Amino acid sequence: MRIFNKKNFDALRRAAVIALLVFWAAFYVSSCSAESNVAVLWTDRPEFAFYAKYFNAIQDRYVVEVFYHDFPTRGMAERNGDSPDIVVASWLQGVSARTFFRPLDISDNPAFYPQLLAKGNIGGRQYLLPVSFNAPLAVFAREAGTGLQFANPFTVSLSEMREMGGAFNARTSAAFTRMGFSPMWDDNFPFVTATLLGASFAEADPMEWDPTALDLAIDFVHEWNTVTNFGVQPTDNFTFRFFNIPPANMLLSGRILFAYMDSARFFTLAEDQRNDLDFRWIAERESIPLVDGAVYLGLARRSNAPRAADAFVSWFFDMDTQRSLLERSHKFRQMETSFGIAGGFSALRPVTEQIFPQFYPSLLGQIPPEDFLAPANMLPNDWAAMKERVILPYLRERTVQPEGGATLETRLADWIRLNRF
């Protein structure tokens, strides 16, 4: 039998510790080497292909590959073998989408609009970062605007639009020859009206809203149609007769006073048209309802390239980076088809307030005050389809004929039963 003395035991212990350290060092090296330097980005915003290409060109440590997905979270839920490291899209805030993302550290970037940032915060942890947003506008010819008296230098209320539009109306005994504005010209306008008057659509099981406020909005639009504009049929006749040219041309010809557009649409009009137009943000009680579908970014909980993903995010949410992206968009004439950053105002307040007016001069003195911005509530992942196929048709029917027809609850239930994923 071999006897181990203390000297032998200490030597064996040292050898065991060294072996263990070597094992863990080898495990760490192999783990690090398994991490990819190629981050996969899924998005419904085509601008990110341009952004990723620029990122890849200015450094050689990481690569971002971009793949277009109409509904990125649907693809993540299906788990068909492919998975992203970064997701940038609308409709990421729904309950079922949040589980796919890991918490983010934003301690070094306090420049986000706080209202937008709050929508990506869950239980005190930041899971989503806002990228871009848009807001509704009442657009009018600059020449016509000299005679308009607005109560606020930035905004116009629904009542002001209705009153000014009614005063602009002109008709013969047979038909309108000009019309100030009709809420029926764009299906999104009654929805904006409902939002401004407090309908407050939000994700629940499956949806919730304030029915009293919704009825108030329906009645308001109905009276606009029937009292201010003398009925649905005269409006339809005017629309059929004159709306064979774009609304911007109608404004400049003096045929109509106001047109409804969101900021993404207005700032991609031809520059020669835009120079002859002016606008006000549509608001009530110092609140501008941001267009639903604001773009957010999340980092996948299960990622093969977390460092590459983090590097891209840090680079993208830098003020100088976004200035460079706007410069390149202008240089390559991409601003003619895509507004700002990822199709909207940047969620970084200094970029929107200080840099955007350099590329969009009509924003000088017209950037909406930070406190006015009111983001949409949390909405389900399939809200875009639900809104297009159920909410907007319901509002159009009810504002024309307030009584009768299936309730909104019934329509939603039927649609969800057949279509929800």
LINTAQUI-V820940 format. One record per backbone hydrogen bond with DSSP energy under -1.0 kcal/mol. NH is the residue of the N-H (numbers start at 0). CO is the residue of the C=O. Records with the same first field share a line. If there is no record, write none. Layout:
NH = CO ; CO
This chain:
8 = 4
9 = 5
10 = 6
11 = 7
12 = 8
13 = 9
14 = 10
15 = 11
16 = 12
17 = 13
18 = 14
19 = 15
20 = 16
21 = 17
22 = 18
23 = 19
24 = 20
25 = 21
26 = 22
27 = 23
28 = 24
29 = 25
30 = 26
31 = 27
32 = 28
33 = 29
34 = 31
35 = 303
38 = 62
40 = 64
41 = 85
42 = 66
43 = 87
47 = 44
48 = 45
50 = 46
51 = 47
52 = 48
53 = 49
54 = 50
55 = 51
56 = 52
57 = 53
62 = 36
64 = 38
66 = 40
68 = 42
74 = 70
75 = 71
76 = 72
77 = 73
78 = 74
84 = 39
85 = 39
86 = 297
87 = 41
88 = 295
97 = 93
99 = 96
100 = 97
101 = 298
103 = 125
108 = 105
112 = 346
116 = 112
117 = 113
119 = 116
120 = 117
121 = 124
124 = 121
126 = 119
127 = 119
128 = 296
130 = 294
131 = 294
132 = 344
136 = 260
137 = 279
138 = 258
139 = 277
141 = 275
144 = 140
146 = 143
147 = 144
155 = 280
160 = 156
161 = 157
162 = 158
163 = 159
164 = 160
165 = 161
166 = 162
167 = 163
168 = 164
169 = 177
171 = 174
176 = 169
177 = 169
178 = 254
184 = 181
188 = 185
191 = 187
192 = 188
193 = 189
194 = 190
195 = 191
196 = 192
197 = 194
198 = 193
201 = 207
202 = 377
203 = 205
207 = 201
209 = 198
213 = 209
214 = 210
215 = 211
216 = 212
217 = 213
218 = 214
219 = 215
220 = 216
221 = 217
222 = 218
223 = 219
224 = 220
225 = 221
226 = 222
227 = 222
228 = 223
230 = 224
234 = 230
235 = 231
236 = 232
237 = 233
238 = 234
239 = 235
240 = 236
241 = 237
242 = 238
243 = 241
249 = 245
250 = 246
251 = 247
252 = 248
253 = 250
254 = 249
255 = 249
256 = 179
257 = 179
258 = 138
260 = 136
262 = 134
265 = 261
266 = 262
267 = 264
268 = 265
273 = 269
274 = 270
275 = 272
276 = 273
277 = 139
279 = 137
280 = 153
281 = 135
282 = 155
283 = 286
287 = 371
289 = 373
290 = 133
294 = 131
295 = 88
296 = 128
297 = 86
299 = 84
300 = 99
308 = 304
309 = 305
310 = 306
311 = 307
312 = 308
313 = 309
314 = 310
315 = 311
316 = 312
321 = 317
322 = 318
323 = 319
324 = 320
325 = 321
326 = 322
327 = 323
328 = 324
329 = 325
330 = 326
331 = 327
332 = 329
333 = 328
334 = 328
336 = 333
337 = 333
340 = 343
344 = 132
346 = 130
348 = 110
351 = 347
352 = 348
353 = 349
354 = 350
355 = 350
357 = 354
358 = 355
359 = 355
362 = 359
363 = 360
365 = 362
371 = 368
372 = 369
373 = 287
382 = 379
385 = 381
386 = 382
387 = 383
388 = 384
389 = 385
390 = 385
391 = 386
393 = 389
394 = 390
395 = 391
396 = 392
397 = 393
398 = 394
399 = 395
400 = 396
410 = 406
411 = 407
412 = 408
413 = 409
414 = 410
415 = 411
416 = 412
417 = 413
418 = 414
419 = 415
